[in-house]
Amino acid sequence: MLSPTRFQCPSAPLALKALLQRTRRKLWIGLALAVVAHGALTQLRGWTRHQKTTKPLTTHFVKREPRLSKPLELKKLPRPRQRQVRRTMVSVQARLRRADTASFEQAARVVASLARPGVRFARVVPIEASSVEPTALAQAVEGAKEVAQRIDMSLELLDIEALNTGEYHAMVVQDPEDKRSIKGFCRLGIVYSANLYEQYNPGHFESHILPGFLRLVQAMNRLTDIDTDVLGRIAPDHAELLRTPWVYICAYYAFELSPSELDGLGKYLTAGGFLFADAMQGTPCVRPLVGTILQALEMQGIPGPRFERLPNSHPMYHCYFDFTGPPAASDRPGWTSMPDPGALPYLECVHVGDRLSAILSKKWYCLAWTFWGLDRPGTGGVDLKEDPERCFQFGVNTIIFALTQEGSITHRLMESIH
């Protein structure tokens, strides 16, 4: 049997010592790595916590405006019905009990002496019984509001000025008994097209036509109680034209409107509009102006429209100011700056049904509205000597007639809200 000491290695202590040293070195290295890792994790966790820190919550208080409990809106006022009222008036005749007749008659004479001269005292009541029941006398009282052709909104307790909010272009109230008693508001426009004004003479519209239109609006505010304002230029095919009660067109050169403009003008004339067409007799613009209006009406299906003479007894000459016919303007005899084409003592007009929808003037009122009463350079003061007041008054008549005639834009509007 072999002895165990035979296999012992003389270098065993040295190997064990080296193993212990290596183990100790690994432990130190592991401990150092753990310390480093711990420090790194501690710094990382602190950085992470620093990154995740949020600001404290803040509260903002917002003070809102108080809300209205009920929105403000414009409402129609109730319209009282027009009906006859029959009431029975009862007059009670009281009878006195039997009393001292002499004292009663004396008191009656005293009261009669205090009455006004010519006022009869109550009839004598015979005293015959000690107790008499009162006697009732029935009497019928009738009352009804008269029906007028014009709408009188004041009788319906409707304030016309409260409706002047911009939604409507015209509303008026006229007293049937007094043609000058008319109030309300209106906005007027002038038909504008580049083919009509700027084709031959650019700038002529601003210098010769627009100033006269503005002076006519000023005359409306000066001569009437109708608050008149300017809508400005309106294209013939613009929808705003259908809301305008009175429009003006002045032809100075030959022109031709586009199909869409003709269609828009025709719709306006058939929908209750009123057109004041102005031109100069004997100039090339008269025929295109007449043809444009008639063609516009034909496009709306009006059979055979035509211009006819407007009688000088027409209500338009008496609706506000009184005229015996159209006043003279640029066609008057002795006018030196224009050739005398022969003054016409009447105007021409065209009707849509029974309504006067357009009038044609060959007197060129635009020149009187624009220059008369003003010193125009180059005329030697001729315009300054001319008084435009009657021409302005005639323009006012046409506007008021357009506002008040049956079937007009304003009349239909007031009937719709009345």
C-alpha positions as CSV (number, residue, x, y, z in Angstrom):
1,M,0.0,0.0,0.0
2,L,1.4,3.2,-1.0
3,S,2.0,6.0,1.5
4,P,0.0,9.2,1.0
5,T,3.0,11.4,1.6
6,R,4.4,10.0,-1.5
7,F,2.0,12.1,-3.6
8,Q,2.3,15.4,-1.7
9,C,3.6,18.3,-3.8
10,P,6.4,20.2,-2.2
11,S,5.1,23.4,-3.8
12,A,1.5,23.2,-2.4
13,P,1.9,26.1,0.1
14,L,3.1,28.4,-2.6
15,A,0.2,27.5,-4.9
16,L,-2.3,28.1,-2.1
17,K,-0.7,31.4,-1.3
18,A,-0.9,32.5,-4.9
19,L,-4.6,31.4,-5.1
20,L,-5.4,33.4,-2.0
21,Q,-3.6,36.5,-3.5
22,R,-5.6,36.1,-6.7
23,T,-8.8,35.7,-4.7
24,R,-8.1,38.8,-2.6
25,R,-7.2,40.8,-5.7
26,K,-10.5,39.8,-7.3
27,L,-12.4,40.7,-4.2
28,W,-10.8,44.2,-4.1
29,I,-11.5,44.7,-7.8
30,G,-15.1,43.6,-7.3
31,L,-15.5,45.8,-4.3
32,A,-14.0,48.8,-6.2
33,L,-16.3,48.1,-9.1
34,A,-19.3,47.9,-6.8
35,V,-18.4,51.2,-5.2
36,V,-18.0,52.8,-8.6
37,A,-21.3,51.3,-9.8
38,H,-23.0,52.4,-6.6
39,G,-21.7,55.9,-7.1
40,A,-22.8,56.0,-10.7
41,L,-26.2,54.7,-9.9
42,T,-26.6,57.2,-7.1
43,Q,-25.7,60.1,-9.4
44,L,-27.9,58.8,-12.2
45,R,-30.8,58.4,-9.8
46,G,-30.3,61.9,-8.5
47,W,-30.1,63.3,-12.0
48,T,-33.3,61.4,-13.0
49,R,-35.1,62.7,-10.0
50,H,-33.9,66.2,-10.8
51,Q,-35.2,65.8,-14.3
52,K,-38.6,64.6,-13.2
53,T,-39.2,67.4,-10.8
54,T,-42.2,69.5,-11.9
55,K,-43.2,73.0,-11.1
56,P,-46.0,73.4,-8.6
57,L,-49.5,73.9,-10.0
58,T,-50.8,77.4,-10.4
59,T,-54.4,78.6,-10.6
60,H,-55.5,81.5,-12.8
61,F,-58.8,83.2,-12.0
62,V,-60.6,84.7,-15.1
63,K,-63.4,87.2,-14.5
64,R,-65.9,86.9,-17.3
65,E,-68.4,89.6,-18.3
66,P,-71.9,89.0,-17.0
67,R,-74.2,87.3,-19.4
68,L,-77.5,89.0,-20.4
69,S,-80.5,87.2,-19.1
70,K,-82.3,88.0,-22.3
71,P,-80.7,88.8,-25.7
72,L,-81.6,92.2,-27.2
73,E,-83.4,91.8,-30.5
74,L,-85.8,93.8,-32.6
75,K,-89.2,92.4,-32.6
76,K,-92.3,93.5,-34.4
77,L,-94.9,95.2,-32.3
78,P,-98.4,93.8,-32.4
79,R,-100.7,95.3,-34.9
80,P,-104.2,96.1,-33.7
81,R,-107.0,94.9,-35.9
82,Q,-109.1,97.3,-37.7
83,R,-112.7,96.7,-36.8
84,Q,-115.8,98.6,-36.1
85,V,-116.6,99.2,-32.4
86,R,-120.2,99.5,-31.3
87,R,-120.8,100.5,-27.7
88,T,-124.0,101.1,-25.9
89,M,-124.0,104.1,-23.7
90,V,-126.3,104.0,-20.8
91,S,-127.5,107.3,-19.3
92,V,-129.0,106.9,-15.9
93,Q,-131.6,109.4,-14.8
94,A,-131.9,109.5,-11.1
95,R,-135.1,110.6,-9.4
96,L,-135.2,112.1,-6.0
97,R,-137.4,111.2,-3.2
98,R,-140.1,113.5,-2.2
99,A,-138.5,116.5,-0.5
100,D,-138.8,120.2,-0.2
101,T,-139.5,121.3,-3.7
102,A,-138.8,124.9,-3.1
103,S,-135.3,124.2,-1.7
104,F,-134.5,122.0,-4.7
105,E,-135.6,124.5,-7.3
106,Q,-133.6,127.2,-5.5
107,A,-130.4,125.0,-5.6
108,A,-131.1,124.3,-9.3
109,R,-131.2,128.1,-10.0
110,V,-127.9,128.6,-8.2
111,V,-126.2,125.9,-10.1
112,A,-127.6,127.2,-13.4
113,S,-126.3,130.6,-12.7
114,L,-122.8,129.2,-12.3
115,A,-122.9,127.5,-15.7
116,R,-121.2,129.0,-18.8
117,P,-123.4,131.3,-21.0
118,G,-125.2,129.3,-23.6
119,V,-124.9,126.0,-21.7
120,R,-128.4,124.7,-20.8
121,F,-128.9,123.2,-17.4
122,A,-130.2,119.7,-17.0
123,R,-133.9,119.3,-17.8
124,V,-136.4,119.6,-15.0
125,V,-137.2,116.3,-13.4
126,P,-140.7,116.2,-12.1
127,I,-140.9,114.9,-8.6
128,E,-144.1,112.9,-8.3
129,A,-143.2,109.8,-6.3
130,S,-141.3,109.1,-3.1
131,S,-139.3,106.2,-4.6
132,V,-138.6,105.9,-8.3
133,E,-136.2,103.5,-10.0
134,P,-133.6,105.0,-12.4
135,T,-134.4,105.0,-16.1
136,A,-131.8,103.7,-18.6
137,L,-131.6,105.4,-22.0
138,A,-129.7,103.4,-24.7
139,Q,-127.7,105.1,-27.4
140,A,-125.4,103.5,-30.1
141,V,-121.9,104.9,-30.7
142,E,-120.0,103.8,-33.8
143,G,-116.4,104.3,-34.6
144,A,-114.0,102.9,-37.2
145,K,-110.6,103.8,-38.5
146,E,-110.6,105.0,-42.1
147,V,-108.8,103.0,-44.6
148,A,-106.2,105.0,-46.6
149,Q,-104.3,104.1,-49.7
150,R,-100.9,104.9,-48.1
151,I,-99.7,103.0,-45.1
152,D,-99.8,105.1,-41.9
153,M,-97.5,103.2,-39.5
154,S,-97.9,105.9,-36.9
155,L,-101.4,104.6,-36.2
156,E,-99.9,101.2,-35.4
157,L,-97.6,102.6,-32.8
158,L,-94.5,101.7,-34.8
159,D,-91.5,104.0,-34.6
160,I,-90.1,104.4,-38.1
161,E,-86.7,105.5,-36.9
162,A,-86.3,102.3,-34.9
163,L,-86.1,100.4,-38.2
164,N,-83.3,102.5,-39.6
165,T,-80.7,99.9,-38.7
166,G,-79.2,99.3,-42.2
167,E,-81.2,96.2,-43.0
168,Y,-83.8,98.2,-45.0
169,H,-83.0,100.8,-47.6
170,A,-86.2,102.8,-47.4
171,M,-89.3,103.3,-45.1
172,V,-91.6,106.3,-45.0
173,V,-94.8,107.3,-43.2
174,Q,-97.1,109.8,-44.9
175,D,-100.2,111.5,-43.7
176,P,-103.0,110.9,-46.2
177,E,-104.4,114.3,-45.4
178,D,-101.2,116.2,-45.7
179,K,-98.8,115.3,-48.5
180,R,-96.0,117.4,-46.9
181,S,-96.3,115.4,-43.7
182,I,-93.9,112.6,-44.6
183,K,-91.0,111.2,-42.7
184,G,-88.7,108.2,-42.7
185,F,-85.4,107.2,-44.3
186,C,-84.1,106.1,-47.7
187,R,-80.9,105.3,-49.4
188,L,-80.5,106.1,-53.1
189,G,-78.1,104.7,-55.7
190,I,-76.8,105.5,-59.2
191,V,-76.5,102.9,-61.9
192,Y,-72.9,102.5,-62.9
193,S,-71.3,100.5,-65.6
194,A,-67.9,100.9,-67.3
195,N,-69.6,100.5,-70.7
196,L,-71.9,103.4,-69.8
197,Y,-69.5,106.0,-68.4
198,E,-65.8,105.1,-68.8
199,Q,-65.8,103.9,-72.4
200,Y,-65.5,107.2,-74.1
201,N,-64.5,109.8,-71.5
202,P,-62.9,108.4,-68.3
203,G,-63.4,110.6,-65.3
204,H,-66.5,112.2,-66.8
205,F,-68.7,110.4,-64.2
206,E,-66.9,111.8,-61.2
207,S,-66.8,115.4,-62.6
208,H,-70.2,115.8,-64.3
209,I,-72.7,113.2,-63.0
210,L,-71.8,112.1,-59.5
211,P,-71.7,115.7,-58.0
212,G,-75.2,116.4,-59.2
213,F,-76.5,113.2,-57.7
214,L,-74.9,114.1,-54.4
215,R,-76.5,117.6,-54.5
216,L,-79.9,116.0,-55.1
217,V,-79.4,113.9,-52.0
218,Q,-78.6,117.1,-50.0
219,A,-81.8,118.7,-51.4
220,M,-83.8,115.7,-50.1
221,N,-82.4,116.3,-46.6
222,R,-82.9,120.0,-46.8
223,L,-86.5,120.1,-48.3
224,T,-88.0,117.0,-46.6
225,D,-88.1,115.2,-43.3
226,I,-86.8,112.0,-45.0
227,D,-83.3,111.1,-43.8
228,T,-81.6,110.4,-47.1
229,D,-78.3,108.7,-47.6
230,V,-76.2,107.6,-50.6
231,L,-75.6,104.0,-51.5
232,G,-73.2,105.0,-54.3
233,R,-72.5,103.1,-57.5
234,I,-74.6,100.0,-58.1
235,A,-73.9,97.7,-61.0
236,P,-77.1,96.8,-63.0
237,D,-76.6,93.1,-62.3
238,H,-75.8,93.5,-58.6
239,A,-78.3,92.1,-56.0
240,E,-78.2,95.3,-54.0
241,L,-80.1,97.0,-56.8
242,L,-83.2,95.0,-56.0
243,R,-83.4,96.7,-52.5
244,T,-82.9,100.2,-53.7
245,P,-86.2,102.2,-54.2
246,W,-85.0,104.8,-56.6
247,V,-81.9,104.8,-59.0
248,Y,-80.6,107.3,-61.4
249,I,-78.9,106.8,-64.8
250,C,-77.5,109.5,-67.0
251,A,-76.4,108.8,-70.5
252,Y,-73.8,111.1,-72.1
253,Y,-72.5,108.9,-74.9
254,A,-73.8,105.9,-76.9
255,F,-73.5,102.8,-74.8
256,E,-74.4,99.1,-74.7
257,L,-74.9,97.0,-71.5
258,S,-73.9,93.3,-71.3
259,P,-76.6,90.6,-71.2
260,S,-76.1,90.1,-67.4
261,E,-76.5,93.8,-66.8
262,L,-79.6,93.9,-69.0
263,D,-81.1,91.0,-67.1
264,G,-80.4,92.6,-63.7
265,L,-81.9,95.9,-64.8
266,G,-85.0,94.1,-66.1
267,K,-85.5,92.3,-62.8
268,Y,-85.2,95.5,-60.9
269,L,-87.9,97.3,-63.1
270,T,-90.3,94.4,-62.7
271,A,-89.7,93.9,-59.0
272,G,-91.0,97.4,-58.0
273,G,-88.0,99.5,-58.8
274,F,-88.1,103.0,-60.1
275,L,-85.6,104.3,-62.7
276,F,-84.9,108.0,-63.5
277,A,-83.3,108.0,-66.9
278,D,-81.7,111.3,-68.0
279,A,-80.3,112.3,-71.3
280,M,-80.0,115.3,-73.7
281,Q,-82.5,115.7,-76.6
282,G,-80.8,115.3,-80.0
283,T,-77.7,113.6,-78.7
284,P,-76.6,110.0,-79.8
285,C,-77.2,108.6,-76.3
286,V,-81.0,108.9,-76.4
287,R,-81.7,106.0,-78.7
288,P,-79.4,103.5,-76.8
289,L,-80.9,104.6,-73.5
290,V,-84.4,103.9,-74.7
291,G,-83.4,100.6,-76.3
292,T,-81.6,99.4,-73.2
293,I,-84.7,99.9,-71.0
294,L,-87.1,98.3,-73.4
295,Q,-84.7,95.3,-74.1
296,A,-84.3,94.8,-70.3
297,L,-88.1,94.5,-69.9
298,E,-88.4,92.2,-72.9
299,M,-85.9,89.8,-71.3
300,Q,-88.3,89.5,-68.3
301,G,-91.2,88.6,-70.5
302,I,-93.0,91.9,-70.6
303,P,-94.9,91.9,-73.9
304,G,-94.4,94.9,-76.1
305,P,-93.0,97.5,-73.7
306,R,-92.9,101.0,-75.0
307,F,-92.4,104.6,-73.9
308,E,-95.4,106.9,-73.9
309,R,-96.0,110.5,-73.0
310,L,-96.4,111.2,-69.3
311,P,-99.3,113.5,-68.7
312,N,-98.5,116.8,-67.0
313,S,-101.5,116.0,-64.7
314,H,-99.8,112.9,-63.4
315,P,-99.7,112.5,-59.6
316,M,-95.9,112.6,-59.7
317,Y,-96.1,116.3,-60.4
318,H,-98.1,116.9,-57.2
319,C,-96.9,114.3,-54.7
320,Y,-94.9,116.9,-52.7
321,F,-94.2,120.1,-54.7
322,D,-96.7,121.2,-57.4
323,F,-95.7,121.4,-61.0
324,T,-97.7,122.1,-64.2
325,G,-95.2,119.9,-66.1
326,P,-91.5,119.1,-66.1
327,P,-89.4,122.2,-65.3
328,A,-86.9,123.4,-67.9
329,A,-83.3,122.5,-67.5
330,S,-80.6,122.3,-70.2
331,D,-83.3,122.3,-72.9
332,R,-84.6,125.8,-72.1
333,P,-84.5,128.5,-74.8
334,G,-81.5,130.8,-74.6
335,W,-79.1,128.2,-73.2
336,T,-75.8,129.3,-74.6
337,S,-73.4,126.5,-73.8
338,M,-75.4,123.8,-75.6
339,P,-77.3,123.8,-78.9
340,D,-81.0,124.3,-78.6
341,P,-82.6,120.9,-79.6
342,G,-86.1,122.0,-79.1
343,A,-87.6,121.8,-75.6
344,L,-90.2,119.1,-75.0
345,P,-93.0,120.1,-72.6
346,Y,-93.4,116.6,-71.3
347,L,-91.5,113.5,-70.1
348,E,-91.8,109.9,-71.3
349,C,-92.5,106.9,-69.2
350,V,-92.9,103.1,-69.3
351,H,-95.3,101.1,-67.1
352,V,-95.1,97.6,-65.7
353,G,-98.7,96.7,-65.2
354,D,-100.3,99.7,-63.6
355,R,-97.1,100.8,-61.9
356,L,-94.8,103.6,-63.2
357,S,-91.4,101.9,-63.4
358,A,-89.2,104.3,-65.4
359,I,-89.3,107.9,-66.6
360,L,-87.2,109.3,-69.4
361,S,-86.1,112.9,-69.3
362,K,-84.5,114.5,-72.4
363,K,-83.9,117.7,-70.5
364,W,-80.5,116.7,-68.9
365,Y,-81.3,117.6,-65.3
366,C,-77.9,116.3,-64.4
367,L,-76.3,119.4,-65.7
368,A,-78.6,121.7,-63.6
369,W,-78.0,119.6,-60.5
370,T,-74.3,119.6,-60.9
371,F,-73.4,123.1,-62.1
372,W,-76.3,125.5,-61.6
373,G,-75.8,127.9,-58.8
374,L,-72.0,127.3,-58.9
375,D,-69.4,129.3,-60.8
376,R,-68.1,126.8,-63.3
377,P,-64.8,127.8,-64.9
378,G,-65.0,128.6,-68.6
379,T,-68.7,129.6,-68.7
380,G,-68.3,133.2,-67.7
381,G,-70.5,132.7,-64.7
382,V,-73.5,131.5,-66.7
383,D,-74.2,128.6,-64.4
384,L,-73.9,130.8,-61.3
385,K,-76.8,132.9,-62.5
386,E,-79.1,129.9,-62.9
387,D,-81.3,128.9,-60.0
388,P,-81.5,125.0,-59.7
389,E,-84.2,125.0,-57.0
390,R,-87.1,123.9,-59.2
391,C,-85.0,121.2,-60.7
392,F,-84.1,119.9,-57.2
393,Q,-87.7,120.1,-56.2
394,F,-88.7,118.0,-59.3
395,G,-86.1,115.4,-58.4
396,V,-87.5,115.3,-54.9
397,N,-91.0,114.6,-56.4
398,T,-89.7,111.7,-58.3
399,I,-88.1,110.2,-55.3
400,I,-91.1,110.6,-53.0
401,F,-93.4,109.2,-55.7
402,A,-91.1,106.2,-56.1
403,L,-91.3,105.6,-52.3
404,T,-95.1,105.9,-51.9
405,Q,-96.6,104.5,-55.1
406,E,-98.5,101.3,-55.0
407,G,-96.4,98.2,-55.8
408,S,-93.0,99.9,-55.2
409,I,-90.1,98.3,-53.4
410,T,-90.8,100.4,-50.3
411,H,-94.5,99.7,-50.4
412,R,-94.0,96.0,-50.6
413,L,-91.4,96.0,-47.8
414,M,-93.7,97.9,-45.4
415,E,-96.6,95.6,-46.2
416,S,-94.4,92.6,-45.4
417,I,-93.5,93.9,-41.9
418,H,-96.7,95.7,-41.2
